[in-house]
């Protein structure tokens, strides 16, 4: 596979349960066995390639913007990946990707964060932290965790990936009226790619073959069993894919790249979605830095 050919997992395409590795709570849907570590390697290789090669080589540079309180400037990028460029599926959907890159001073100081803080905030407990620093995310519901199976090989995947994790989550976003809120079922795959770099991939996933008691939103169970308020209201399933890549540059600065494509479904036209995504992607830089500053100030002094 050419490294500039889109892969089959890091796509705006829902991965069906038959294409997932086995999990104790997952109903067997196919006699064909999907090897867990082959799946993880494919997902991680695609995510790293997309961030390190696809974005810088094939995306169109946009404006350079601010995202306070982050001191770093944010370079925006866009690219539409047409169906003809997606050889691994019979797709009729053009993926509208938005990406950003920011370069931060590697320090626990005002307006920036150290690499250790990026790692603790973005790689570790990614989904829970995303809910904490993103005002529109009102729940991050864990459906499944492959951790025990990955631990059989000490959390390592061929290719230099360490501390690998894979979980299935329902990420719930509040939408402005009259739109219904959205749930994005995703696989979260994370890994260290060296002492000073890591990658996070979020891949759309079908949760229909997981037990009803484990799924909360995609099957509508939240309307009966969730806490009152936002969590108990009707949600519309959407589709979301993203890659985040953080690494320390040769100059000692922290580079943070994020790329995403989504389809909120429902009655929200794609043309309106495309208008709103770049602003949200940009805003996340400042939201994460502010969240990190708040965590830092709340931490007890050593």
C-alpha positions in Angstrom: 0.0 0.0 0.0 1.4 3.4 -1.0 1.7 5.6 2.0 -0.3 8.3 0.2 -3.2 5.9 -0.5 -6.0 6.3 2.1 -6.3 3.2 4.3 -9.3 1.3 5.3 -9.7 2.1 9.0 -8.9 5.8 9.4 -11.8 6.8 7.2 -15.2 8.3 7.5 -16.6 4.8 7.4 -18.2 2.8 10.1 -16.3 -0.3 11.0 -18.8 -3.2 11.4 -18.6 -5.7 14.2 -17.5 -8.5 11.8 -14.4 -6.4 11.1 -13.5 -6.0 14.8 -11.1 -8.2 16.8 -12.9 -10.5 19.2 -14.0 -9.1 22.6 -15.6 -11.1 25.5 -18.8 -9.1 25.2 -19.0 -9.0 21.4 -21.3 -11.5 19.7 -19.5 -13.6 17.1 -20.8 -12.5 13.7 -18.3 -14.1 11.3 -16.2 -17.3 11.2 -13.3 -15.3 10.0 -11.0 -14.3 12.9 -9.8 -10.7 13.0 -6.5 -10.7 14.8 -6.3 -8.1 17.5 -2.7 -7.1 17.0 -3.0 -7.0 13.2 -6.0 -4.7 13.6 -4.1 -2.5 16.1 -1.0 -2.3 13.8 -3.1 -1.4 10.8 -5.0 1.4 12.7 -1.8 2.8 14.2 0.2 2.7 11.0 -2.6 4.4 9.1 -2.9 7.1 11.8 0.8 7.8 11.9 1.0 7.9 8.1 -2.0 10.2 7.8 -0.6 12.7 10.3 3.1 12.5 9.3 2.7 12.3 5.5 -0.9 12.8 4.2 -1.5 16.1 6.0 1.8 17.9 5.2 2.0 16.5 1.6 -1.6 16.5 0.3 -3.6 19.0 2.4 -4.1 22.6 1.4 -2.7 25.2 3.8 -5.2 27.7 5.2 -5.0 30.7 7.5 -2.8 30.9 10.6 -4.9 31.8 13.6 -4.9 32.3 17.4 -6.7 30.1 19.9 -6.3 31.9 23.3 -5.1 31.3 25.9 -2.7 29.2 23.9 0.4 31.2 23.0 1.1 29.1 19.9 -0.2 30.1 16.4 -2.4 27.5 14.8 -1.9 26.6 11.1 -5.2 25.4 9.5 -5.4 22.8 6.6 -8.2 21.3 4.5 -8.7 18.5 2.0 -11.6 16.8 0.4 -10.9 13.1 -0.2 -13.1 12.0 -3.1 -14.6 8.5 -3.5 -12.2 7.8 -6.4 -9.3 8.3 -3.9 -10.8 5.7 -1.5 -9.8 2.4 -3.1 -10.6 0.2 -0.1 -14.3 0.7 -0.1 -17.3 1.2 -2.4 -17.7 4.8 -1.2 -19.9 7.5 -2.6 -19.0 9.9 0.1 -16.5 12.7 -0.2 -14.6 13.1 3.1 -14.3 16.7 4.1 -11.1 16.8 6.3 -10.0 19.7 8.4 -6.6 19.7 10.1 -4.6 22.0 12.3 -1.0 22.1 13.6 0.4 24.1 16.5 3.9 24.3 17.9 4.1 24.8 21.7 7.0 25.6 24.0 7.7 22.4 26.0 7.1 24.0 29.4 4.6 24.0 32.3 4.1 27.7 31.9 1.3 30.2 31.1 -0.1 29.7 27.6 1.6 26.4 26.9 2.1 22.9 28.2 4.9 20.4 28.6 5.1 17.2 26.5 4.3 15.3 29.7 1.1 17.4 30.1 0.1 16.8 26.5 0.7 13.1 27.0 -1.3 13.0 30.3 -4.2 15.0 28.8 -4.5 13.6 25.2 -3.1 10.1 25.2 -4.1 8.9 28.7 -7.9 8.7 29.4 -8.4 10.6 26.1 -12.2 10.4 25.9 -12.8 11.4 29.5 -10.5 14.3 29.2 -12.0 15.4 25.9 -15.4 15.6 27.7 -13.8 17.7 30.5 -12.2 20.3 28.3 -14.9 20.5 25.6 -18.0 22.3 26.7 -20.3 20.7 24.1 -19.4 17.1 25.1 -21.8 16.1 27.8 -20.9 12.4 28.1 -18.1 9.9 27.3 -19.6 6.5 27.8 -17.3 3.5 27.7 -18.8 0.5 26.0 -15.8 -1.9 25.7 -12.1 -2.2 26.6 -9.6 -4.5 24.9 -7.0 -3.8 27.6 -6.8 -7.3 29.1 -6.3 -8.8 25.7 -3.6 -6.2 24.7 -1.8 -6.8 28.1 -1.1 -10.4 26.9 1.7 -8.9 24.9 2.7 -6.2 27.5 0.8 -3.5 25.6 3.1 -3.6 22.7 2.3 -3.8 18.9 4.9 -4.4 16.2 6.2 -1.2 14.7 7.5 0.4 17.9 4.1 1.0 19.5 4.0 0.8 23.3 1.3 1.3 26.0 -1.3 0.5 23.4 -5.0 0.9 24.3 -8.2 0.3 22.4 -11.7 1.1 23.7 -15.1 1.7 22.3 -16.9 4.9 23.4 -20.0 6.8 22.8 -19.1 10.5 22.6 -22.1 12.7 23.1 -22.3 16.3 21.8 -24.9 18.9 22.6 -26.3 20.6 19.5 -28.0 24.0 19.3 -31.9 23.9 19.1 -33.8 22.8 17.1 -31.3 20.1 16.4 -31.1 16.9 18.5 -28.0 16.1 20.3 -25.5 13.7 18.6 -23.8 10.5 19.7 -20.6 9.5 17.9 -19.7 5.8 18.5 -15.9 5.4 18.1 -13.0 3.2 18.7 -10.2 5.0 20.5 -6.8 3.6 19.7 -3.8 5.1 21.4 -0.1 4.4 21.6 3.3 5.8 22.5 5.5 5.9 19.4 8.7 6.7 21.2 9.9 8.5 24.4 8.6 11.8 23.1 5.8 11.1 20.7 2.3 9.5 20.6 -0.7 9.0 18.4 -4.5 8.8 19.0 -7.0 7.6 16.4 -10.8 7.7 16.7 -12.5 5.4 14.2 -16.3 5.2 13.6 -17.7 1.9 14.9 -21.0 0.0 14.8 -22.1 -1.0 18.3 -25.2 -2.9 17.4 -23.6 -6.3 18.3 -22.5 -5.3 21.7 -24.8 -6.1 24.7 -27.6 -3.7 25.2 -26.6 -3.2 28.8 -23.1 -1.9 27.6 -24.4 0.5 25.0 -26.3 3.5 26.3 -27.0 6.0 23.5 -26.8 4.3 20.1 -29.6 1.9 21.1 -31.8 4.5 22.8 -31.4 3.0 26.3 -30.4 6.4 27.7 -34.0 7.6 27.4 -34.9 5.1 30.0 -31.8 4.5 32.1 -29.6 7.6 32.0 -29.6 10.4 34.5 -32.2 13.1 34.0 -31.2 16.1 31.8 -29.1 16.0 28.7 -28.2 12.4 29.1 -31.8 11.2 28.9 -32.7 13.1 25.8 -33.0 11.7 22.3 -29.7 11.6 20.3 -29.0 11.1 16.6 -26.0 8.9 15.7 -23.3 10.6 13.7 -20.0 9.5 12.2 -16.6 10.9 13.3 -13.0 10.1 12.5 -9.9 11.8 13.8 -6.1 11.5 14.2 -4.0 13.3 16.8 -0.2 13.3 16.7 2.0 14.9 19.3 5.8 14.8 19.2 8.8 16.8 20.4 10.6 18.4 17.5 14.4 18.5 17.0 14.3 22.0 18.4 12.7 20.8 21.6 9.2 22.2 20.9 5.9 20.2 21.1 4.1 19.8 17.7 0.4 19.0 18.0 -1.4 17.9 14.8 -5.0 17.0 14.6 -7.1 16.0 11.6 -10.8 15.1 11.4 -13.7 14.4 9.2 -17.3 14.0 10.3 -20.9 13.7 9.3 -23.4 14.7 12.0 -26.3 13.1 10.0 -29.9 14.1 10.8 -31.2 17.3 9.2 -28.0 19.3 9.3 -26.8 19.8 5.7 -23.2 19.0 5.0 -22.6 22.5 3.7 -23.5 23.9 7.1 -21.4 21.3 8.9 -18.4 22.2 6.8 -18.7 25.8 7.8 -18.7 25.0 11.5 -16.0 22.4 11.8 -12.9 24.6 11.3 -13.8 27.0 14.1 -14.4 24.1 16.5 -11.1 22.4 15.5 -9.3 25.7 16.1 -11.0 26.4 19.4 -10.0 23.0 20.8 -6.3 24.2 21.1 -7.2 27.0 23.5 -9.7 24.7 25.4 -7.1 22.1 26.0 -4.5 24.6 27.1 -6.9 26.3 29.5 -7.9 22.9 30.9 -4.2 22.0 31.4 -3.6 25.3 33.2 -6.5 24.7 35.5 -5.3 21.2 36.3 -1.8 22.5 36.9 -3.0 25.2 39.3 -5.2 22.7 41.1 -2.5 20.1 41.6 -0.9 20.0 45.1 2.6 21.3 45.2 5.3 18.7 45.4 
